Amino acid sequence: MKKRVFVLFLALVMVFGLCINAMAAARATRISPKLSFNGKTANCSVTVVKTGKLDVTLELRNGSELVDSWNETGTNYLTVSGSHAAVSGATYTLTAHGTAGGSSFKESVTGTCP
């Protein structure tokens, strides 16, 4: 009898722990900038998931030169995207920055136009 109670208690602790982890994952900030090329066009996007207000700017740079930028505001889930003509062989950096749920963020990805 004591063994069954102990096993039941452990099972409840494990289920409770999984629920807490799932709730923490739901509140975590997810930022996914993407840079791809279709011929000589740079396709840029970022998706930001965070509970609360989102203010996102997406910047495309060739070296230190700002080539283009896009910005959006929203709540909880936001996708910002745009495209720009690219130079073959040039390396571009796409940076997403702003605030998500009151916290600042900055994420970058780099790619070279074929």
N, C-alpha and C positions, 0 to 999 in steps of 0.2 A: 504494500500500500504506500509506504513512504517513498519507494522508488518511483511509483507512478506520479506522485505529487511532485517530486523533484524533476522528473522528465517534463511534466506539464509546465512547471515553473520555468525551466530553461527554454522551452518552446515559446512561451509568452515573452520572455526577455528578448529572444532573437527576433520575433515579429515586431516588437516595439522598436528595437534598434533599426530594423529595415525601414520602418515608417519614418523615423527621424532622419535617416539618410536620404530618403526620397524627398522629404520636405526641404532639406538643405539643398539638394540638387535643383529643385524647382526655383529656389531663390538665387542661385548662382548666376553670375553674369556670363553670357556666352556671346563672344564676338568672333565673327568669321569673315575676315576680308578675303576677297578672291580677285586675282588678276589673271586674265587669259588674253590670248591674241587670236584674232581671226583674220589672217592675212596681215594687213597693216592697220588694223583697228585694235586698240586696247579696250577690252571689256572689263569694267570695274564694278565691284559690288561689295557690300558688307551687310550682314544681318546681325542685329544686336537684340538679345533677349535678356530682359531684366525687369523685374517688377518695379513700376514707377515711371516717372517722366524720362524720356530719352531725347537727347539733343546730340545729333551725330553729324560730323563733317568728314567727307571722304576727299582726299587730295592725291592727285597723280603728279609725280615729279620725275623729270629726266635729269639726273644728277641733283643739283640744288635748285634747278629751275622749276617753278610751279607751272605745270602744263594745263591742268584743269582741276576744278573742285565742284563738289555737290554737297548740299546739306539738307537735312530733314529733321523734323521733330515729331514725336509721337509718344505713345504709352505702351509699355510692356513688350512690344515686338515691333521692330522697324527694319525695313530693307531700304538701303540707299544704293542707287546704281546709275551708271552713265558709261559713255564710250567716247573715245577720242582717237583721232588719227595718230598713228605711231610711225616711227622711223625704223626701218629694218636694221637690226644689229644693235639698236640702242637698248640700254637697260633702264627700266622704270621701277619706281618704288610707289606703292599704293599704301597710304596711311589713313587709318580710320581713327578719329579721336573725338572726344566730347565728354558728356556726362551721361551716366546711366543710373537711375535711382539715387541721384545725389553724389555718386562717386565718379571721379575722373578716370578715363581710360585712354590708351593709345596702343594700337596694334598695327604692324606693318608687314607687307609681303613684297617681294621683289621678283621681277621677271624680265626676260629679254625678248624683244620682238624678233621673230624669225626672219 
